[in-house]
């Protein structure tokens, strides 16, 4: 294989890896990070984002002055730090959004920080339902009724696909194209 063929194969492998990982990483507080300085409004920050299962939250902070506690909804509301679900203290914590929950709650466990607004609630967007393959069994026959069904009315314009479904379609299409290109290249040699 010549240099250009090796470079192309490397490119294809890299693109396949990128296509398979479409999840986003969010820096909590953006450039300000996880802090009580600078008047960061974490509720505002979170409401400006759309979070999906598989995304990652990254909390960047000075570990000498802060930490991150994952808590229940009631502990979030009351800033209770005594029974966290998880505790993080590295100063650069990457926390994946996984599981069936549609809300995740985080607070700083340093006394007074949560009360000063160092807390964030993350609402996870609904998952796009998986498309199930068609059933091999035909549906049961129904007996005709005397009353015909009402005429169907055209529906409004459907909403655009969500980030998850668009990403899935993009990554699936990209993967199929890349596999085809790789197969073609392999067959040439």
BELHU-V817921 format. One record per residue. N is the residue number from 1. RES is the residue in one letter. PHI is phi as a letter, one per 20 degrees, with the letter a starting at -180 (* if undefined). PSI is psi as a letter, one per 40 degrees, with the letter a starting at -180 (NA if undefined). D_FIRST is the distance of its C-alpha to the first C-alpha in Angstrom with 2 decimals. Layout:
n->(N,N)
res->(RES,RES)
phi->(PHI,PHI)
psi->(PSI,PSI)
d_first->(D_FIRST,D_FIRST)
This chain:
n->(1,2,3,4,5,6,7,8,9,10,11,12,13,14,15,16,17,18,19,20,21,22,23,24,25,26,27,28,29,30,31,32,33,34,35,36,37,38,39,40,41,42,43,44,45,46,47,48,49,50,51,52,53,54,55,56,57,58,59,60,61,62,63,64,65,66,67,68,69,70,71,72,73,74,75,76,77,78,79,80,81,82,83,84,85,86,87,88,89,90,91,92,93,94,95,96,97,98,99,100,101,102,103,104,105,106,107,108,109,110,111,112,113,114,115,116,117,118,119,120,121,122,123,124,125,126,127,128,129,130,131,132,133,134,135,136,137,138,139,140,141,142,143,144,145,146,147,148,149,150,151,152,153,154,155,156,157,158,159,160,161,162,163,164,165,166,167,168,169,170,171,172,173,174,175,176,177,178,179,180,181,182,183,184,185,186,187,188,189)
res->(X,X,X,X,X,X,X,X,X,X,X,X,X,X,X,X,X,X,X,X,X,X,X,X,X,X,X,X,X,X,X,X,X,X,X,X,X,X,X,X,X,X,X,X,X,X,X,X,X,X,X,X,X,X,X,X,X,X,X,X,X,X,X,X,X,X,X,X,X,X,X,X,X,X,X,X,X,X,X,X,X,X,X,X,X,X,X,X,X,X,X,X,X,X,X,X,X,X,X,X,X,X,X,X,X,X,X,X,X,X,X,X,X,X,X,X,X,X,X,X,X,X,X,X,X,X,X,X,X,X,X,X,X,X,X,X,X,X,X,X,X,X,X,X,X,X,X,X,X,X,X,X,X,X,X,X,X,X,X,X,X,X,X,X,X,X,X,X,X,X,X,X,X,X,X,X,X,X,X,X,X,X,X,X,X,X,X,X,X)
phi->(*,e,g,f,f,f,f,f,f,g,f,f,f,f,f,f,f,f,f,f,c,e,f,d,d,d,e,f,n,l,f,f,m,e,b,d,e,n,l,e,d,f,f,f,g,f,f,e,d,d,e,c,g,o,f,c,e,d,e,d,a,e,f,f,c,b,b,c,d,e,c,f,f,f,f,f,f,e,l,e,d,e,c,f,f,b,c,c,b,e,n,b,e,d,d,f,e,c,o,e,f,d,c,c,c,c,c,e,e,f,g,n,f,f,f,e,o,e,b,b,d,d,e,e,f,f,f,f,f,f,e,e,f,f,f,f,e,f,f,f,f,d,e,f,e,f,e,f,f,f,f,e,d,f,e,f,g,f,f,f,f,f,g,f,f,f,f,f,f,f,f,f,f,f,f,f,f,f,f,f,f,f,f,f,f,f,f,f,d)
psi->(h,i,d,d,d,d,d,d,d,d,d,d,d,d,d,d,d,d,d,e,g,e,i,i,h,h,h,h,e,b,e,d,a,h,i,e,i,e,f,h,g,d,d,d,d,d,e,e,i,h,i,i,h,e,i,h,h,h,h,h,i,h,e,e,e,i,a,h,h,h,i,i,d,d,d,d,d,e,f,h,e,d,g,i,d,i,h,i,f,d,e,g,h,h,h,i,h,i,a,e,i,e,i,i,h,i,i,h,e,h,h,d,d,d,d,e,e,g,i,h,h,h,h,h,i,i,i,h,i,i,h,i,i,i,i,d,h,i,i,i,h,i,h,i,i,d,h,i,i,i,i,i,i,h,i,i,h,i,i,i,i,i,d,d,d,d,d,d,d,d,d,d,d,d,d,d,d,d,d,d,d,d,d,d,d,d,d,d,NA)
d_first->(0.00,3.77,6.75,8.09,5.92,6.56,9.96,10.63,10.15,12.34,14.71,15.13,15.94,18.27,19.96,20.59,22.21,24.28,25.38,26.63,28.84,31.13,34.13,35.80,37.12,40.53,42.12,45.76,47.93,44.94,45.16,48.61,47.39,49.73,52.98,56.66,56.44,55.90,57.55,54.50,55.36,52.97,54.47,53.68,50.16,49.49,51.10,48.74,45.69,44.58,43.44,41.62,41.07,37.83,38.37,39.03,42.02,41.61,44.90,44.76,48.04,49.87,50.33,53.52,55.19,53.55,51.91,50.87,52.72,51.69,55.04,56.81,58.18,61.71,60.64,58.72,61.83,64.15,61.76,62.35,60.14,61.63,59.43,55.86,53.29,50.74,50.95,48.29,48.88,45.68,45.98,42.53,42.75,40.14,42.00,40.26,42.36,42.38,45.01,47.46,49.54,49.77,51.23,50.31,52.70,52.18,54.79,55.15,57.24,58.90,62.59,63.35,59.80,59.50,62.94,61.77,58.99,56.04,55.09,52.75,52.76,49.52,49.84,46.84,46.30,46.76,43.72,42.58,43.61,40.93,40.95,42.03,40.93,43.67,46.22,46.31,50.10,51.78,54.16,57.81,59.99,62.56,65.98,66.69,69.06,71.92,70.73,67.61,65.06,65.39,63.28,60.07,59.80,56.60,55.26,54.44,50.96,48.76,47.58,44.03,41.62,41.77,39.02,38.09,37.86,36.11,33.54,33.15,32.68,30.23,28.14,28.32,27.35,24.51,23.23,23.55,21.72,18.80,18.63,18.79,15.97,13.73,15.00,14.32,10.63,10.36,12.59,10.57,8.07)
